[in-house]
Structures are given as C-alpha cells and as structure tokens.
Amino acid sequence: QVQLVESGGGLVQAGGSLKLSCAASGRTVSNYNMAWFRQAPGKEREFVAAIRWTGTSTYYADSVQDRFTISRDNAKNTVYLQMNSLKPEDTAVYYCAADGYLGRKSRATSDFGSWGPGTQVTVSS
C-alpha cells in the first residue's frame, strides 16, 4: 500500500497562491489515480481535483476549476496541487488520496483507500 504525506500548506491572503505537495512512498503514484480532497470545519470532506494513473487525464470540482491545477512528477513520486486566486472559502485541511482501482474516474471519498494526514490551508480576507 502507498503511504502519503502532504506539505506546503500555510496562511495566505485572498488572491494569493500556494503549491501543495504529496510525497508518496511504498508504491509509485503512477500505479494509482491520485486526488486532493479538502475538509473545512464543520463540513464534510469534499473532492477538489484528481489525476488518473495515466497522468494525462485530470478533473476538478467546479469550485476550483480554472484556479487549481493538479500535476504529477513520476521521478519524485510526488503529486502537486497548484492553487491560484485563493479565496477565504478555500480554507480547509487538504488531503492527498490514492485510488488503486484504475478503471474509474471517482470523486467519492469512499473509493480512495490511502490517505495522508493532511495540511492546513488558511486564506485570509
């Protein structure tokens, strides 16, 4: 099973940018569909973005489309989330997750079997 650790979170002003990293160990990220989710206080964990195991297909939540970009570096075994034009409503703990079933394009937390501990992103207004 793959182990995941996120980094890169922090405090940023509205309109700013952050780049999150998800370092994988134990297995290579190209063996998984990889995704980012987030959870704000008092809310359910929600899908943000994903990149399929091929590395050529990405998809996003409507709320982050055109602002966030997910990418993958196979040599570093790391997945990234570039976040631009950040808004206060983007404030949440961001989690990296892996889905070992390659034949689907999921946004459901239940389909992702491996998770990192999360990194806090806070956007001030």
Beta strands, then each sheet from edge to edge (+ up, - down):
strand 1: 3-7
strand 2: 10-13
strand 3: 18-25
strand 4: 33-39
strand 5: 46-51
strand 6: 58-60
strand 7: 68-73
strand 8: 78-83
strand 9: 92-99
strand 10: 114-115
strand 11: 119-124
sheet 1: 1+ 3- 8+ 7-
sheet 2: 2+ 11+ 9- 4+ 5- 6+
sheet 3: 2+ 11+ 9- 10+
end
